[in-house]
Amino acid sequence: MKTAVVFYSSDGNSALIAAQFKTNFSADLLRVEAEGEKKRGFLSKLFWGCGMVFSGKNPPLKPYSFDPSAYDLIVLGAPVWAGNPAPPIKTFLSQTPINGKKVIAFVCHAGGSGNSLKKFTAMLSGNEIVGVMDFQKPLENIEEHKKRIEETAKGLLSGVN
């Protein structure tokens, strides 16, 4: 099963989880990056991210190349900002329509994910959602999360000839 992992990460949590999916699915990896994004302190990042969520703005992205038709399974991941998947992944999905694919959606957070996975999967209508995964504090719980991803991969790949 040809797999791609597409993710946005601001603090490295989603990048860590994406790397685990890449390893377990022998996947191609695409990191989505916001245009002009810079390293911010906690409060600055909070205001920047929540400001985008509450205003409904999706940031422009740095150029990327991605053809969803080349993949059978697409894993999409993002951090949770104000109960939503981070706006850069929303920008990606608005620019790169994905239809008729098997999809796994994951979110990373430090506290609660709220309805972020429900909102994420709503953006993916027209696809077969084969997994939704919530990762709390990935940098602190990596061994537990690795096992969950391995089990997911084994379950999905066992039916592939």
C-alpha positions, -999 to +999 in steps of 0.1 A: +000+000+000+017+032-012+015+057+018+022+093+023+024+111+057+015+148+055+018+169+086+022+203+102+043+207+133+052+237+153+070+223+183+081+189+170+053+168+185+035+161+152+069+157+134+078+130+159+045+111+154+048+116+116+082+100+116+068+070+134+041+066+108+067+070+080+088+042+096+059+018+102+043+023+068+075+028+047+058+061+037+068+092+019+068+123+042+057+158+035+060+185+061+036+214+055+051+248+065+034+282+068+049+310+047+069+334+068+065+314+100+091+320+126+101+305+159+079+320+186+077+319+223+048+302+240+026+333+244+034+347+210+026+313+194-006+311+214-018+345+201-007+338+165-023+303+164-055+311+182-058+344+162-059+323+130-084+298+144-108+324+157-106+347+127-110+317+103-078+326+085-056+299+069-020+309+064-003+307+030+021+278+027+056+275+015+057+258-019+053+220-019+047+192-044+022+165-036+000+143-059-026+125-038-034+102-067-001+085-063-011+071-029-035+045-015-033+057+021-027+092+033-019+100+070-026+136+079-015+151+112-015+184+130-013+199+165-045+210+182-050+248+184-080+261+202-098+228+197-091+227+160-065+211+138-038+238+132-048+262+103-018+253+081-032+217+076-065+233+067-047+254+040-031+223+027-065+205+024-080+235+007-052+236-019-048+199-024-081+181-025-080+145-014-109+122-025-114+085-026-085+076-004-080+057+028-070+082+054-057+083+090-060+116+108-040+123+139-037+152+163-012+161+190-018+182+221-006+189+256-040+189+272-073+181+255-081+175+219-117+188+222-136+181+189-105+185+168-106+150+153-143+154+145-135+187+127-105+171+110-125+142+096-152+165+085-127+182+062-120+148+047-154+138+034-153+117+003-126+095+018-125+063+038-114+072+073-095+041+085-082+056+116-083+086+139-056+089+166-051+113+194-016+118+209-012+136+242+023+149+249+042+129+222+076+141+233+070+127+268+052+095+259+069+083+227+072+046+236+035+043+243+027+062+210+051+041+190+033+009+201-001+024+191+013+033+156+029-001+152-004-018+160-023+004+136+002-004+108+000-041+115-038-040+114-040-020+082-012-037+063-022-073+073-050-072+047-027-060+019-014-086-005 
